[in-house]
């Protein structure tokens, strides 16, 4: 049983490790958007499939018996492609996604919005010194609304969009600590934080630091996933659903 893990997350790496340890053939696929990704154990491929049709061919040509979509909660396109490709081929699909922050501590204090454009508009209203942590792919959505603001934009990779002179680009990669996030926000006199509901513990510290400092928080809600795809929130449950020991 070869399992295709659509990865790029800590959960995907943990699942690949568990599958290798269980002696199950696993192939992890990364989108290739990060130049130096953290690689899982086992066999790895990097790059897209060429849409739904390409993924259908890949599943059929490589003897894939199961697919686990363990991509980032905001990787909506690949999740939708996986759902359609698996439906067309009859390959069982399981989604592994970390719990979000919507029901966690402090969530009732934050401003929740649908989409990055709405997040940009609300951030412009709530603060003048904004800490932007939504990632480089959505950065262009904030340039116009926050052109007159002082912005600290944290990304993993360099960006290909021209930033206003009042913006500072910070290249860094989590996980982050509460003390580090508190010091960063205090040092830049941040009065508004913008993030997306990535969930999990690796980047949670910024939210806790913002709450401690009384900083306004804007959170982009997760996109909707394909209906009917079985979903689990942790690796042990994923292993159980795959018929393997936890």
N, C-alpha and C positions, 0 to 999 in steps of 0.2 A: 504494500500500500504506500505509494508515493504521495506525500502531502505537500501541496504548494502553499507556502505561507507568504501572503502579500504583506510585506513588512515595512521596516523603517522606524519601528517604535521599540521601547524597552520591553513591552509585552511580547512582541514578535520575536525578539532575541531570546527571551526566557523560554518561549514555546519551542523555538528551534533547538535550544539546549536540551529541553526535556524530551523532545522527540529523538534526538541523537542518542541520548542516554538510554532511551527505551528500545533502541535498535530499529527505529522506524525510518525508512528513507524519507528525507525532507529536502525540499528545494526552496530557499528563501529568495524572494524577488524584491528588489529595491528600485524605486522610481528613478534614481540617479540625479536628483535635484541638489544633493549635497556633494561637494567635491571630495570630502574625506569622511564618508559615513562610518558609523560604528558597525562593523560587520558581525553577523551572527556566526555561530559554528555551523558546520555542514556546508553543503553546496550552495552557492550564491550566484544569482544572475542580476545584472544591473541594466536598467533601461525599460522603456515602455514595451507594450505588446502590439501596438498598432490598433488600438480601439477594441471594440467587442469582437469583431471578426478575427483579429489577430489573436486575441485571447482564446477564442474558440479553437482555432487551429493549434495553438500551443497545448491546450488541454488534451486534445485528441492525439497529437503527435508525440507527446511525452509521457503518455500513460499515467496521467494524474488521476488519482482515485478520490482525493478529497482536497478542498480548498479552504483555507482559513484566511479570512480577511482581517488582518491585524494591523491595518494601516492607521494613520492618524485620524482622529475623529472628524477632521475637516477635509479629508481626502475624498470628497463626495464623488468625484468623477470615477475614480478607480473602483470605488465601492459599488456604484451603479453598474459599471461595466462587468464587474465580477458577478453581480446578481443576474444580469442578462445572459452572460456567457455560460454560467452554470445551469441556468434554466434551459438553455438551448442544447446543452450537451448531456444533461442529466447527472452531472457531477455534483455531489452534495457540497453545500456551502455553509460554513459556520463563521459568524462574525465575533471577533474578540475585541472588545472595546472597553477601555478603562472607565470607571464611573465618573460622571461629570461633577461639577461643583455646585450645581443648581440647588441642591438640598443640603449643602454643607454649611459649616459655621460662617456667618457673615453674609451669606448670599442674599438675605432679605434687605441688606443695606445697599447693595450694589444696584446699578442701573443696567438692566438686561435689554438687549436690542437684537433685532433680526438683521444681520448683514453688516458689512464693513462701512457702507456709506452712512448708515444710521449711526454707527459707532463714532464716525468722524464728526458728524454734526453734533452729537451729544457731548463729545469731548471738547469741542470748540466752545460750547456753552458752559461747561462745568469747570474749566481750568484755563490757566495761561501758560503753565509749565507742565507739559504732558510727557509721561513716560509711556512710549508706544511699544508693545510687545506682541503684536499680531503676526510678525514674520515678514519676510521681504516680498513675498508674492502679492501681498495685499497693500504694500506700502504706498503705491501710487494713488490709492483711494483716499488717502489722508493728506496728501500734499496740498491740494487746493484748500480744503476747509481749515487746515492748520498752518497755512503759509505764514500767517502773522504771529504764530505762537512760538514759544521756545519749546522744542521737542527733543527728547532723548529717545532715539529709536534703536532698539536692541535687535540684532539679527545674527544668524549663524554665518551667512555667506555675504559677500559683497553684493551691492545692489546696482541695477542698471538704470535707475531713474534719477534725474537731477533733483537734489534736495534743496530746500530754501536755506539761505545763509544762517538762519536762526536755529537750524537743526544740527544735532550732533549724532553721528552714527557710532554705535558701540557694537563691535563684533564679539560675541561671547556665546557660550553653550552651557546649558545646565547639566546636572542639577544645581540649584542655587540654595544658599543658606538664608535663614531668616536674618541673621546679623548682617550678612553681605547685602541683602536687598534693602534692609533698613538704612544702612549707611549710604548706599547708592542713591536712594530717593531723597534722603535728608541732604546729602551733599549737593544735589542738583535742585534742591528746593521744589521738588515735584508737588503739584497740587491736584493732578488727575492721572490715573492709570488706565490704560486701555489694553485689554487682552481678549482672548477668546476662550471658550469653555473647553480647554484641552483636557482637563481633569487630571487625576493622579496626583502623586506627591512631588514629582521632579521639578515642577514649576509653581507649586502652590505657595511657596514662601513669599512671593511678591504680594499676594493677596493678604496674607497675614500681616506683612509689614505695612501695607497701605491702611489696613484697619487700625493698627496700633498708632499710626501717625495721623489718622483722621483724613486720609486722602480720598477724594472721590474716585470711584471705580466704575468703569464701563466694561461690560462683558458681552461678547458676541455669542449668541446662542448657537448650538450645533445645528448643522443641516439635517434634514430628514433623511433617513435611510430607506432602502427598498423594503416594502412590506413583505412579511412572510419569511424573512431570513432569520434563522435561529441565532440568538445573540447571548453571549456569556461575558462576564466581567473580569475573569481571572484565568490564569493558566491551568490550575488544577481542574476547574470545571470544564475547560476546553479539552483537556486530556480525557476526562470522563466521557464527554460527548463524542470523542473520537474512538472510544472503546479501548482506551489505554489506561494503565494504572496511574493514579494520581501521584 
